[in-house]
């Protein structure tokens, strides 16, 4: 899934999975969405990463291995 936001630095993309972390200027959020997504992905033997998108946003990639 690729969003159309302003994007994040590499450092912010690494920190974004920490519970309650919010990017500077973020309002109206709890900072839990990516932390929950990461926990659900890991508990199902998957991996989630945030990549810089060519359009300026974030490309969220979730991969699940075969069981």
PDB file of N, CA, C, O and CB in Angstrom:
ATOM      1  N   UNK A   1       0.847  -1.165   0.000  1.00  0.00           N
ATOM      2  CA  UNK A   1       0.000   0.000   0.000  1.00  0.00           C
ATOM      3  C   UNK A   1       0.894   1.231   0.000  1.00  0.00           C
ATOM      4  O   UNK A   1       1.813   1.316   0.814  1.00  0.00           O
ATOM      5  CB  UNK A   1      -0.965  -0.003   1.215  1.00  0.00           C
ATOM      6  N   UNK A   2       0.657   2.157  -0.866  1.00  0.00           N
ATOM      7  CA  UNK A   2       1.437   3.392  -0.942  1.00  0.00           C
ATOM      8  C   UNK A   2       0.525   4.555  -0.555  1.00  0.00           C
ATOM      9  O   UNK A   2      -0.551   4.735  -1.124  1.00  0.00           O
ATOM     10  CB  UNK A   2       2.043   3.600  -2.380  1.00  0.00           C
ATOM     11  N   UNK A   3       0.981   5.345   0.432  1.00  0.00           N
ATOM     12  CA  UNK A   3       0.193   6.520   0.782  1.00  0.00           C
ATOM     13  C   UNK A   3       0.686   7.725  -0.012  1.00  0.00           C
ATOM     14  O   UNK A   3       1.719   7.659  -0.677  1.00  0.00           O
ATOM     15  CB  UNK A   3       0.269   6.800   2.300  1.00  0.00           C
ATOM     16  N   UNK A   4      -0.043   8.800   0.060  1.00  0.00           N
ATOM     17  CA  UNK A   4       0.274  10.003  -0.706  1.00  0.00           C
ATOM     18  C   UNK A   4       0.773  11.134   0.187  1.00  0.00           C
ATOM     19  O   UNK A   4       0.753  12.295  -0.219  1.00  0.00           O
ATOM     20  CB  UNK A   4      -0.947  10.463  -1.483  1.00  0.00           C
ATOM     21  N   UNK A   5       1.219  10.808   1.397  1.00  0.00           N
ATOM     22  CA  UNK A   5       1.674  11.821   2.343  1.00  0.00           C
ATOM     23  C   UNK A   5       3.015  12.419   1.964  1.00  0.00           C
ATOM     24  O   UNK A   5       3.512  12.220   0.856  1.00  0.00           O
ATOM     25  CB  UNK A   5       1.762  11.234   3.719  1.00  0.00           C
ATOM     26  N   UNK A   6       3.586  13.147   2.895  1.00  0.00           N
ATOM     27  CA  UNK A   6       4.854  13.840   2.647  1.00  0.00           C
ATOM     28  C   UNK A   6       6.069  12.934   2.847  1.00  0.00           C
ATOM     29  O   UNK A   6       7.194  13.358   2.579  1.00  0.00           O
ATOM     30  CB  UNK A   6       4.968  15.047   3.558  1.00  0.00           C
ATOM     31  N   UNK A   7       5.874  11.714   3.304  1.00  0.00           N
ATOM     32  CA  UNK A   7       6.973  10.775   3.475  1.00  0.00           C
ATOM     33  C   UNK A   7       7.641  10.902   4.834  1.00  0.00           C
ATOM     34  O   UNK A   7       7.261  11.737   5.655  1.00  0.00           O
ATOM     35  CB  UNK A   7       7.993  10.976   2.391  1.00  0.00           C
ATOM     36  N   UNK A   8       8.639  10.062   5.055  1.00  0.00           N
ATOM     37  CA  UNK A   8       9.389  10.036   6.311  1.00  0.00           C
ATOM     38  C   UNK A   8      10.853   9.819   6.007  1.00  0.00           C
ATOM     39  O   UNK A   8      11.212   9.219   4.994  1.00  0.00           O
ATOM     40  CB  UNK A   8       8.859   8.934   7.261  1.00  0.00           C
ATOM     41  N   UNK A   9      11.686  10.310   6.889  1.00  0.00           N
ATOM     42  CA  UNK A   9      13.122  10.026   6.766  1.00  0.00           C
ATOM     43  C   UNK A   9      13.367   8.553   7.112  1.00  0.00           C
ATOM     44  O   UNK A   9      12.497   7.890   7.677  1.00  0.00           O
ATOM     45  CB  UNK A   9      13.968  10.968   7.702  1.00  0.00           C
ATOM     46  N   UNK A  10      14.536   8.056   6.776  1.00  0.00           N
ATOM     47  CA  UNK A  10      14.892   6.670   7.106  1.00  0.00           C
ATOM     48  C   UNK A  10      14.807   6.452   8.615  1.00  0.00           C
ATOM     49  O   UNK A  10      14.309   5.420   9.065  1.00  0.00           O
ATOM     50  CB  UNK A  10      16.317   6.331   6.591  1.00  0.00           C
ATOM     51  N   UNK A  11      15.285   7.406   9.391  1.00  0.00           N
ATOM     52  CA  UNK A  11      15.235   7.296  10.854  1.00  0.00           C
ATOM     53  C   UNK A  11      13.802   7.215  11.346  1.00  0.00           C
ATOM     54  O   UNK A  11      13.487   6.390  12.204  1.00  0.00           O
ATOM     55  CB  UNK A  11      15.943   8.486  11.509  1.00  0.00           C
ATOM     56  N   UNK A  12      12.934   8.057  10.815  1.00  0.00           N
ATOM     57  CA  UNK A  12      11.526   8.031  11.219  1.00  0.00           C
ATOM     58  C   UNK A  12      10.849   6.729  10.810  1.00  0.00           C
ATOM     59  O   UNK A  12      10.025   6.203  11.558  1.00  0.00           O
ATOM     60  CB  UNK A  12      10.779   9.215  10.610  1.00  0.00           C
ATOM     61  N   UNK A  13      11.186   6.200   9.630  1.00  0.00           N
ATOM     62  CA  UNK A  13      10.595   4.930   9.201  1.00  0.00           C
ATOM     63  C   UNK A  13      10.993   3.808  10.149  1.00  0.00           C
ATOM     64  O   UNK A  13      10.186   2.912  10.401  1.00  0.00           O
ATOM     65  CB  UNK A  13      11.026   4.589   7.763  1.00  0.00           C
ATOM     66  N   UNK A  14      12.200   3.827  10.678  1.00  0.00           N
ATOM     67  CA  UNK A  14      12.629   2.800  11.629  1.00  0.00           C
ATOM     68  C   UNK A  14      11.924   2.962  12.975  1.00  0.00           C
ATOM     69  O   UNK A  14      11.601   1.969  13.627  1.00  0.00           O
ATOM     70  CB  UNK A  14      14.149   2.857  11.822  1.00  0.00           C
ATOM     71  N   UNK A  15      11.687   4.191  13.390  1.00  0.00           N
ATOM     72  CA  UNK A  15      11.053   4.452  14.690  1.00  0.00           C
ATOM     73  C   UNK A  15       9.536   4.348  14.637  1.00  0.00           C
ATOM     74  O   UNK A  15       8.895   4.262  15.684  1.00  0.00           O
ATOM     75  CB  UNK A  15      11.442   5.824  15.188  1.00  0.00           C
ATOM     76  N   UNK A  16       8.956   4.353  13.469  1.00  0.00           N
ATOM     77  CA  UNK A  16       7.505   4.427  13.314  1.00  0.00           C
ATOM     78  C   UNK A  16       6.759   3.240  13.920  1.00  0.00           C
ATOM     79  O   UNK A  16       5.564   3.349  14.196  1.00  0.00           O
ATOM     80  CB  UNK A  16       7.166   4.530  11.862  1.00  0.00           C
ATOM     81  N   UNK A  17       7.426   2.125  14.131  1.00  0.00           N
ATOM     82  CA  UNK A  17       6.769   0.942  14.693  1.00  0.00           C
ATOM     83  C   UNK A  17       6.734   0.957  16.220  1.00  0.00           C
ATOM     84  O   UNK A  17       6.114   0.080  16.823  1.00  0.00           O
ATOM     85  CB  UNK A  17       7.474  -0.312  14.216  1.00  0.00           C
ATOM     86  N   UNK A  18       7.378   1.926  16.856  1.00  0.00           N
ATOM     87  CA  UNK A  18       7.352   2.027  18.319  1.00  0.00           C
ATOM     88  C   UNK A  18       5.978   2.530  18.761  1.00  0.00           C
ATOM     89  O   UNK A  18       5.449   3.493  18.206  1.00  0.00           O
ATOM     90  CB  UNK A  18       8.484   2.977  18.838  1.00  0.00           C
ATOM     91  N   UNK A  19       5.412   1.866  19.763  1.00  0.00           N
ATOM     92  CA  UNK A  19       4.099   2.273  20.272  1.00  0.00           C
ATOM     93  C   UNK A  19       4.134   3.720  20.740  1.00  0.00           C
ATOM     94  O   UNK A  19       5.058   4.134  21.441  1.00  0.00           O
ATOM     95  CB  UNK A  19       3.652   1.352  21.423  1.00  0.00           C
ATOM     96  N   UNK A  20       3.140   4.472  20.355  1.00  0.00           N
ATOM     97  CA  UNK A  20       2.908   5.864  20.719  1.00  0.00           C
ATOM     98  C   UNK A  20       3.844   6.857  20.032  1.00  0.00           C
ATOM     99  O   UNK A  20       3.764   8.056  20.299  1.00  0.00           O
ATOM    100  CB  UNK A  20       3.038   6.011  22.191  1.00  0.00           C
ATOM    101  N   UNK A  21       4.728   6.384  19.153  1.00  0.00           N
ATOM    102  CA  UNK A  21       5.599   7.321  18.428  1.00  0.00           C
ATOM    103  C   UNK A  21       4.775   8.043  17.373  1.00  0.00           C
ATOM    104  O   UNK A  21       3.949   7.438  16.691  1.00  0.00           O
ATOM    105  CB  UNK A  21       6.808   6.579  17.770  1.00  0.00           C
ATOM    106  N   UNK A  22       5.009   9.338  17.247  1.00  0.00           N
ATOM    107  CA  UNK A  22       4.345  10.136  16.229  1.00  0.00           C
ATOM    108  C   UNK A  22       5.362  11.047  15.568  1.00  0.00           C
ATOM    109  O   UNK A  22       6.251  11.582  16.230  1.00  0.00           O
ATOM    110  CB  UNK A  22       3.185  10.956  16.832  1.00  0.00           C
ATOM    111  N   UNK A  23       5.230  11.219  14.276  1.00  0.00           N
ATOM    112  CA  UNK A  23       6.111  12.125  13.544  1.00  0.00           C
ATOM    113  C   UNK A  23       5.841  13.558  13.988  1.00  0.00           C
ATOM    114  O   UNK A  23       4.741  13.880  14.437  1.00  0.00           O
ATOM    115  CB  UNK A  23       5.913  11.977  12.010  1.00  0.00           C
ATOM    116  N   UNK A  24       6.836  14.399  13.862  1.00  0.00           N
ATOM    117  CA  UNK A  24       6.655  15.815  14.184  1.00  0.00           C
ATOM    118  C   UNK A  24       5.509  16.389  13.357  1.00  0.00           C
ATOM    119  O   UNK A  24       5.413  16.142  12.155  1.00  0.00           O
ATOM    120  CB  UNK A  24       7.961  16.611  13.929  1.00  0.00           C
ATOM    121  N   UNK A  25       4.662  17.138  14.000  1.00  0.00           N
ATOM    122  CA  UNK A  25       3.539  17.763  13.308  1.00  0.00           C
ATOM    123  C   UNK A  25       2.319  16.875  13.167  1.00  0.00           C
ATOM    124  O   UNK A  25       1.306  17.305  12.617  1.00  0.00           O
ATOM    125  CB  UNK A  25       3.970  18.198  11.965  1.00  0.00           C
ATOM    126  N   UNK A  26       2.394  15.649  13.649  1.00  0.00           N
ATOM    127  CA  UNK A  26       1.266  14.736  13.559  1.00  0.00           C
ATOM    128  C   UNK A  26       0.212  15.109  14.595  1.00  0.00           C
ATOM    129  O   UNK A  26       0.538  15.349  15.757  1.00  0.00           O
ATOM    130  CB  UNK A  26       1.727  13.278  13.755  1.00  0.00           C
ATOM    131  N   UNK A  27      -1.035  15.158  14.181  1.00  0.00           N
ATOM    132  CA  UNK A  27      -2.117  15.490  15.108  1.00  0.00           C
ATOM    133  C   UNK A  27      -3.274  14.527  14.926  1.00  0.00           C
ATOM    134  O   UNK A  27      -3.499  14.010  13.831  1.00  0.00           O
ATOM    135  CB  UNK A  27      -2.592  16.940  14.902  1.00  0.00           C
ATOM    136  N   UNK A  28      -4.000  14.291  15.997  1.00  0.00           N
ATOM    137  CA  UNK A  28      -5.201  13.466  15.918  1.00  0.00           C
ATOM    138  C   UNK A  28      -4.947  11.977  15.835  1.00  0.00           C
ATOM    139  O   UNK A  28      -5.858  11.215  15.510  1.00  0.00           O
ATOM    140  CB  UNK A  28      -5.993  13.872  14.754  1.00  0.00           C
ATOM    141  N   UNK A  29      -3.730  11.545  16.121  1.00  0.00           N
ATOM    142  CA  UNK A  29      -3.401  10.124  16.057  1.00  0.00           C
ATOM    143  C   UNK A  29      -2.912   9.646  17.417  1.00  0.00           C
ATOM    144  O   UNK A  29      -2.522  10.450  18.264  1.00  0.00           O
ATOM    145  CB  UNK A  29      -2.334   9.854  14.972  1.00  0.00           C
ATOM    146  N   UNK A  30      -2.937   8.327  17.621  1.00  0.00           N
ATOM    147  CA  UNK A  30      -2.458   7.769  18.886  1.00  0.00           C
ATOM    148  C   UNK A  30      -1.046   7.221  18.783  1.00  0.00           C
ATOM    149  O   UNK A  30      -0.383   7.033  19.803  1.00  0.00           O
ATOM    150  CB  UNK A  30      -3.387   6.679  19.353  1.00  0.00           C
ATOM    151  N   UNK A  31      -0.572   6.961  17.568  1.00  0.00           N
ATOM    152  CA  UNK A  31       0.742   6.364  17.415  1.00  0.00           C
ATOM    153  C   UNK A  31       0.735   4.871  17.668  1.00  0.00           C
ATOM    154  O   UNK A  31       1.775   4.296  17.988  1.00  0.00           O
ATOM    155  CB  UNK A  31       1.712   7.025  18.337  1.00  0.00           C
ATOM    156  N   UNK A  32      -0.415   4.232  17.530  1.00  0.00           N
ATOM    157  CA  UNK A  32      -0.516   2.795  17.783  1.00  0.00           C
ATOM    158  C   UNK A  32      -0.712   1.957  16.522  1.00  0.00           C
ATOM    159  O   UNK A  32      -0.446   0.756  16.545  1.00  0.00           O
ATOM    160  CB  UNK A  32      -1.648   2.534  18.723  1.00  0.00           C
ATOM    161  N   UNK A  33      -1.162   2.548  15.441  1.00  0.00           N
ATOM    162  CA  UNK A  33      -1.516   1.781  14.241  1.00  0.00           C
ATOM    163  C   UNK A  33      -0.395   0.920  13.702  1.00  0.00           C
ATOM    164  O   UNK A  33      -0.594  -0.273  13.470  1.00  0.00           O
ATOM    165  CB  UNK A  33      -1.963   2.707  13.172  1.00  0.00           C
ATOM    166  N   UNK A  34       0.782   1.495  13.495  1.00  0.00           N
ATOM    167  CA  UNK A  34       1.895   0.714  12.944  1.00  0.00           C
ATOM    168  C   UNK A  34       2.450  -0.267  13.965  1.00  0.00           C
ATOM    169  O   UNK A  34       2.913  -1.345  13.591  1.00  0.00           O
ATOM    170  CB  UNK A  34       3.006   1.640  12.464  1.00  0.00           C
ATOM    171  N   UNK A  35       2.413   0.084  15.245  1.00  0.00           N
ATOM    172  CA  UNK A  35       2.863  -0.848  16.280  1.00  0.00           C
ATOM    173  C   UNK A  35       1.964  -2.088  16.298  1.00  0.00           C
ATOM    174  O   UNK A  35       2.457  -3.209  16.423  1.00  0.00           O
ATOM    175  CB  UNK A  35       2.866  -0.160  17.670  1.00  0.00           C
ATOM    176  N   UNK A  36       0.670  -1.891  16.176  1.00  0.00           N
ATOM    177  CA  UNK A  36      -0.270  -3.018  16.134  1.00  0.00           C
ATOM    178  C   UNK A  36      -0.073  -3.825  14.859  1.00  0.00           C
ATOM    179  O   UNK A  36      -0.059  -5.055  14.901  1.00  0.00           O
ATOM    180  CB  UNK A  36      -1.728  -2.519  16.230  1.00  0.00           C
ATOM    181  N   UNK A  37       0.078  -3.148  13.728  1.00  0.00           N
ATOM    182  CA  UNK A  37       0.293  -3.853  12.459  1.00  0.00           C
ATOM    183  C   UNK A  37       1.556  -4.701  12.505  1.00  0.00           C
ATOM    184  O   UNK A  37       1.563  -5.828  12.011  1.00  0.00           O
ATOM    185  CB  UNK A  37       0.379  -2.855  11.301  1.00  0.00           C
ATOM    186  N   UNK A  38       2.623  -4.171  13.094  1.00  0.00           N
ATOM    187  CA  UNK A  38       3.864  -4.933  13.193  1.00  0.00           C
ATOM    188  C   UNK A  38       3.685  -6.157  14.092  1.00  0.00           C
ATOM    189  O   UNK A  38       4.148  -7.246  13.754  1.00  0.00           O
ATOM    190  CB  UNK A  38       4.994  -4.044  13.728  1.00  0.00           C
ATOM    191  N   UNK A  39       3.023  -5.985  15.223  1.00  0.00           N
ATOM    192  CA  UNK A  39       2.814  -7.109  16.146  1.00  0.00           C
ATOM    193  C   UNK A  39       1.976  -8.200  15.490  1.00  0.00           C
ATOM    194  O   UNK A  39       2.302  -9.380  15.618  1.00  0.00           O
ATOM    195  CB  UNK A  39       2.132  -6.627  17.442  1.00  0.00           C
ATOM    196  N   UNK A  40       0.916  -7.835  14.799  1.00  0.00           N
ATOM    197  CA  UNK A  40       0.079  -8.817  14.112  1.00  0.00           C
ATOM    198  C   UNK A  40       0.855  -9.535  13.009  1.00  0.00           C
ATOM    199  O   UNK A  40       0.722 -10.746  12.829  1.00  0.00           O
ATOM    200  CB  UNK A  40      -1.160  -8.137  13.522  1.00  0.00           C
ATOM    201  N   UNK A  41       1.657  -8.782  12.284  1.00  0.00           N
ATOM    202  CA  UNK A  41       2.449  -9.368  11.214  1.00  0.00           C
ATOM    203  C   UNK A  41       3.475 -10.353  11.776  1.00  0.00           C
ATOM    204  O   UNK A  41       3.606 -11.465  11.266  1.00  0.00           O
ATOM    205  CB  UNK A  41       3.150  -8.269  10.407  1.00  0.00           C
ATOM    206  N   UNK A  42       4.194  -9.956  12.811  1.00  0.00           N
ATOM    207  CA  UNK A  42       5.192 -10.844  13.428  1.00  0.00           C
ATOM    208  C   UNK A  42       4.552 -12.093  14.019  1.00  0.00           C
ATOM    209  O   UNK A  42       5.097 -13.190  13.894  1.00  0.00           O
ATOM    210  CB  UNK A  42       5.962 -10.098  14.518  1.00  0.00           C
ATOM    211  N   UNK A  43       3.396 -11.933  14.661  1.00  0.00           N
ATOM    212  CA  UNK A  43       2.741 -13.086  15.286  1.00  0.00           C
ATOM    213  C   UNK A  43       2.263 -14.094  14.241  1.00  0.00           C
ATOM    214  O   UNK A  43       1.975 -15.246  14.567  1.00  0.00           O
ATOM    215  CB  UNK A  43       1.559 -12.623  16.142  1.00  0.00           C
ATOM    216  N   UNK A  44       2.183 -13.658  13.001  1.00  0.00           N
ATOM    217  CA  UNK A  44       1.805 -14.552  11.906  1.00  0.00           C
ATOM    218  C   UNK A  44       2.995 -14.853  11.000  1.00  0.00           C
ATOM    219  O   UNK A  44       2.837 -15.167   9.820  1.00  0.00           O
ATOM    220  CB  UNK A  44       0.668 -13.938  11.087  1.00  0.00           C
ATOM    221  N   UNK A  45       4.187 -14.751  11.579  1.00  0.00           N
ATOM    222  CA  UNK A  45       5.446 -15.073  10.893  1.00  0.00           C
ATOM    223  C   UNK A  45       5.690 -14.250   9.643  1.00  0.00           C
ATOM    224  O   UNK A  45       6.208 -14.746   8.643  1.00  0.00           O
ATOM    225  CB  UNK A  45       5.467 -16.520  10.530  1.00  0.00           C
ATOM    226  N   UNK A  46       5.310 -12.995   9.717  1.00  0.00           N
ATOM    227  CA  UNK A  46       5.510 -12.101   8.587  1.00  0.00           C
ATOM    228  C   UNK A  46       6.500 -11.002   8.907  1.00  0.00           C
ATOM    229  O   UNK A  46       7.072 -10.947   9.996  1.00  0.00           O
ATOM    230  CB  UNK A  46       4.197 -11.499   8.159  1.00  0.00           C
ATOM    231  N   UNK A  47       6.685 -10.136   7.939  1.00  0.00           N
ATOM    232  CA  UNK A  47       7.599  -9.008   8.075  1.00  0.00           C
ATOM    233  C   UNK A  47       6.934  -7.788   7.455  1.00  0.00           C
ATOM    234  O   UNK A  47       6.326  -7.874   6.388  1.00  0.00           O
ATOM    235  CB  UNK A  47       8.981  -9.304   7.400  1.00  0.00           C
ATOM    236  N   UNK A  48       7.054  -6.655   8.132  1.00  0.00           N
ATOM    237  CA  UNK A  48       6.507  -5.405   7.619  1.00  0.00           C
ATOM    238  C   UNK A  48       7.631  -4.373   7.559  1.00  0.00           C
ATOM    239  O   UNK A  48       8.416  -4.237   8.498  1.00  0.00           O
ATOM    240  CB  UNK A  48       5.324  -4.897   8.507  1.00  0.00           C
ATOM    241  N   UNK A  49       7.696  -3.664   6.463  1.00  0.00           N
ATOM    242  CA  UNK A  49       8.706  -2.626   6.299  1.00  0.00           C
ATOM    243  C   UNK A  49       8.059  -1.388   5.687  1.00  0.00           C
ATOM    244  O   UNK A  49       7.049  -1.465   4.988  1.00  0.00           O
ATOM    245  CB  UNK A  49       9.882  -3.127   5.417  1.00  0.00           C
ATOM    246  N   UNK A  50       8.670  -0.259   5.970  1.00  0.00           N
ATOM    247  CA  UNK A  50       8.235   1.001   5.381  1.00  0.00           C
ATOM    248  C   UNK A  50       9.351   1.492   4.463  1.00  0.00           C
ATOM    249  O   UNK A  50      10.492   1.662   4.891  1.00  0.00           O
ATOM    250  CB  UNK A  50       7.891   2.065   6.485  1.00  0.00           C
ATOM    251  N   UNK A  51       9.011   1.713   3.215  1.00  0.00           N
ATOM    252  CA  UNK A  51       9.977   2.176   2.228  1.00  0.00           C
ATOM    253  C   UNK A  51       9.574   3.551   1.724  1.00  0.00           C
ATOM    254  O   UNK A  51       8.396   3.911   1.741  1.00  0.00           O
ATOM    255  CB  UNK A  51      10.089   1.179   1.058  1.00  0.00           C
ATOM    256  N   UNK A  52      10.548   4.304   1.283  1.00  0.00           N
ATOM    257  CA  UNK A  52      10.244   5.591   0.656  1.00  0.00           C
ATOM    258  C   UNK A  52       9.578   5.319  -0.689  1.00  0.00           C
ATOM    259  O   UNK A  52      10.034   4.469  -1.454  1.00  0.00           O
ATOM    260  CB  UNK A  52      11.538   6.465   0.480  1.00  0.00           C
ATOM    261  N   UNK A  53       8.517   6.032  -0.968  1.00  0.00           N
ATOM    262  CA  UNK A  53       7.794   5.875  -2.226  1.00  0.00           C
ATOM    263  C   UNK A  53       8.311   6.870  -3.257  1.00  0.00           C
ATOM    264  O   UNK A  53       8.721   7.977  -2.907  1.00  0.00           O
ATOM    265  CB  UNK A  53       6.280   6.060  -2.012  1.00  0.00           C
ATOM    266  N   UNK A  54       8.292   6.488  -4.488  1.00  0.00           N
ATOM    267  CA  UNK A  54       8.711   7.380  -5.568  1.00  0.00           C
ATOM    268  C   UNK A  54       7.801   8.599  -5.677  1.00  0.00           C
ATOM    269  O   UNK A  54       8.207   9.626  -6.220  1.00  0.00           O
ATOM    270  CB  UNK A  54       8.732   6.627  -6.893  1.00  0.00           C
ATOM    271  N   UNK A  55       6.563   8.495  -5.163  1.00  0.00           N
ATOM    272  CA  UNK A  55       5.613   9.606  -5.227  1.00  0.00           C
ATOM    273  C   UNK A  55       5.695  10.512  -4.004  1.00  0.00           C
ATOM    274  O   UNK A  55       4.933  11.472  -3.889  1.00  0.00           O
ATOM    275  CB  UNK A  55       4.202   9.072  -5.370  1.00  0.00           C
ATOM    276  N   UNK A  56       6.618  10.212  -3.087  1.00  0.00           N
ATOM    277  CA  UNK A  56       6.815  11.062  -1.924  1.00  0.00           C
ATOM    278  C   UNK A  56       6.223  10.537  -0.641  1.00  0.00           C
ATOM    279  O   UNK A  56       6.569  11.030   0.432  1.00  0.00           O
ATOM    280  CB  UNK A  56       6.255  12.376  -2.190  1.00  0.00           C
ATOM    281  N   UNK A  57       5.358   9.573  -0.705  1.00  0.00           N
ATOM    282  CA  UNK A  57       4.746   9.011   0.493  1.00  0.00           C
ATOM    283  C   UNK A  57       5.547   7.837   1.035  1.00  0.00           C
ATOM    284  O   UNK A  57       6.768   7.776   0.893  1.00  0.00           O
ATOM    285  CB  UNK A  57       3.323   8.574   0.200  1.00  0.00           C
ATOM    286  N   UNK A  58       4.845   6.923   1.649  1.00  0.00           N
ATOM    287  CA  UNK A  58       5.447   5.716   2.223  1.00  0.00           C
ATOM    288  C   UNK A  58       4.832   4.489   1.541  1.00  0.00           C
ATOM    289  O   UNK A  58       3.624   4.423   1.311  1.00  0.00           O
ATOM    290  CB  UNK A  58       5.232   5.661   3.782  1.00  0.00           C
ATOM    291  N   UNK A  59       5.682   3.540   1.231  1.00  0.00           N
ATOM    292  CA  UNK A  59       5.258   2.258   0.675  1.00  0.00           C
ATOM    293  C   UNK A  59       5.359   1.235   1.794  1.00  0.00           C
ATOM    294  O   UNK A  59       6.459   0.825   2.165  1.00  0.00           O
ATOM    295  CB  UNK A  59       6.131   1.840  -0.575  1.00  0.00           C
ATOM    296  N   UNK A  60       4.209   0.818   2.338  1.00  0.00           N
ATOM    297  CA  UNK A  60       4.166  -0.182   3.405  1.00  0.00           C
ATOM    298  C   UNK A  60       4.114  -1.564   2.764  1.00  0.00           C
ATOM    299  O   UNK A  60       3.185  -1.868   2.016  1.00  0.00           O
ATOM    300  CB  UNK A  60       2.936   0.045   4.352  1.00  0.00           C
ATOM    301  N   UNK A  61       5.104  -2.397   3.052  1.00  0.00           N
ATOM    302  CA  UNK A  61       5.203  -3.728   2.453  1.00  0.00           C
ATOM    303  C   UNK A  61       5.072  -4.767   3.557  1.00  0.00           C
ATOM    304  O   UNK A  61       5.821  -4.745   4.534  1.00  0.00           O
ATOM    305  CB  UNK A  61       6.548  -3.904   1.677  1.00  0.00           C
ATOM    306  N   UNK A  62       4.112  -5.682   3.394  1.00  0.00           N
ATOM    307  CA  UNK A  62       3.912  -6.773   4.346  1.00  0.00           C
ATOM    308  C   UNK A  62       4.121  -8.069   3.590  1.00  0.00           C
ATOM    309  O   UNK A  62       3.518  -8.301   2.543  1.00  0.00           O
ATOM    310  CB  UNK A  62       2.485  -6.720   5.011  1.00  0.00           C
ATOM    311  N   UNK A  63       4.992  -8.915   4.140  1.00  0.00           N
ATOM    312  CA  UNK A  63       5.272 -10.210   3.512  1.00  0.00           C
ATOM    313  C   UNK A  63       5.024 -11.324   4.518  1.00  0.00           C
ATOM    314  O   UNK A  63       5.406 -11.226   5.685  1.00  0.00           O
ATOM    315  CB  UNK A  63       6.733 -10.269   2.980  1.00  0.00           C
ATOM    316  N   UNK A  64       4.380 -12.381   4.048  1.00  0.00           N
ATOM    317  CA  UNK A  64       4.158 -13.561   4.863  1.00  0.00           C
ATOM    318  C   UNK A  64       4.803 -14.741   4.182  1.00  0.00           C
ATOM    319  O   UNK A  64       4.646 -14.937   2.976  1.00  0.00           O
ATOM    320  CB  UNK A  64       2.654 -13.811   5.099  1.00  0.00           C
ATOM    321  N   UNK A  65       5.536 -15.536   4.961  1.00  0.00           N
ATOM    322  CA  UNK A  65       6.165 -16.734   4.435  1.00  0.00           C
ATOM    323  C   UNK A  65       5.171 -17.857   4.301  1.00  0.00           C
ATOM    324  O   UNK A  65       4.081 -17.816   4.872  1.00  0.00           O
ATOM    325  CB  UNK A  65       7.309 -17.159   5.314  1.00  0.00           C
ATOM    326  N   UNK A  66       5.550 -18.843   3.555  1.00  0.00           N
ATOM    327  CA  UNK A  66       4.695 -20.018   3.406  1.00  0.00           C
ATOM    328  C   UNK A  66       4.859 -20.908   4.618  1.00  0.00           C
ATOM    329  O   UNK A  66       5.957 -21.029   5.161  1.00  0.00           O
ATOM    330  CB  UNK A  66       5.027 -20.793   2.110  1.00  0.00           C
ATOM    331  N   UNK A  67       3.797 -21.518   5.034  1.00  0.00           N
ATOM    332  CA  UNK A  67       3.830 -22.416   6.199  1.00  0.00           C
ATOM    333  C   UNK A  67       3.927 -23.840   5.771  1.00  0.00           C
ATOM    334  O   UNK A  67       3.966 -24.736   6.613  1.00  0.00           O
ATOM    335  CB  UNK A  67       2.605 -22.231   7.069  1.00  0.00           C
TER     336      UNK A  67
END
